[in-house]
Amino acid sequence: MKPEKKDIRALTKEQLRDFFVSQGDKAFRGNQVYEWLWSKSAHSFEEMTNISKETRQMLEDNFVINHIKVDTMQRSNDGTIKNAVTLHDGLTVESVLIPTFSRTTACVSSQVGCSLDCKFCATARLKRMRNLNPDEIYDQVVAIDQESRLYNQMPLSNIVFMGMGEPLMNYNNVLKAIEKITSPEGLGMSPKRITVSTSGIPKMIKKLADDEVKFNLALSLHSAIDEVRTQIMPFNETFPLSELKESLVYWYEKTKKKVTYEYLIWKGINDRKEDIDALVHFCKLIPCKVNIIEYNPIDDGEFQQAAGEVTEAYQKALERNHITVTVRRSRGKDIDAACGQLANKSSQ
Ligand code: SAH
């Protein structure tokens, strides 16, 4: 049996240079191929026109390019685009392009399915199949950037890791992908325009701080009371708010960067005065801002968006305490592309 060909994009630039030297070629050839693979996003060796035919054949004999494939693309009437992408092993993830007046944001996935079990999220109902590789994350961004240029005549301006999966449970690959997205040899995007959203894994938040990352951190809080949070996000039992708080203080001390708290408000769950008071108190821990998100129903109604007055009460209480708060309307609902709705429906 022939040995399986290696994915050439798993090689670093150095390894690619060494490979060419080992073939009796110049190390520089490695730079050229690297540029094709990353800045130019080549899907085949054939496209690499400044590389000789023999060399391209030699690469073909030794490697594959495991590029993702955009399988279906849906456009919402508000301009949101959802891609269902097929990975090299046939699994599917989704990514979303959200255009607004001043920016175009890519919302990308970090896992097939998710490691966690938030009761209100459609992705949690899928079985977690595997972590995405760095290049599978990077490719989602490239695909969305191309669509943004094509349909909105604008390059991508921001990236949020708020698609399927828990990014901090796939730590190394997410960081490698961001390295490539921000490197001049990749997309050259500023890390200030990238936000990683986590459900809150204290140990990994501390690791981010130790690694001195330059991107933004968002935390899906949804309740600042342990009993309530555990009910809706059961892993809170393992990582209670006390540990989460400690990790946030550590993050702020090391990075001096604000954290954004994402917050959903449901009827009968976190719509009481004590829920509001607890959030206000939590927000005094470190500099932060609060993003109140509209709930996108995923089923028959166990969770229901709280009344508008409750959102207003939250907003007023936060503002009174000088905490920045925004209320975000959902986009792309008609194509199941909104937060928490990613569940590979288009592929079922
Ligand atoms: N695991 C990460 C990133 C994916 S979820 C995290 O939890 O942050 C991205 C955001 O969508 C989170 O803030 C999540 O709480 C929110 N979300 C999940 N289900 C939702 C739903 N049905 N409606 C609205 N937002 C939802």
Residues whose N, C-alpha, C, O or C-beta is under 5 A from the ligand:
A	BS01	SAH	F120 C121 A122 F161 M162 G163 G165 E166 P167 S197 T198 S199 S220 E262 E294 Y295 N296 I298 C339 G340
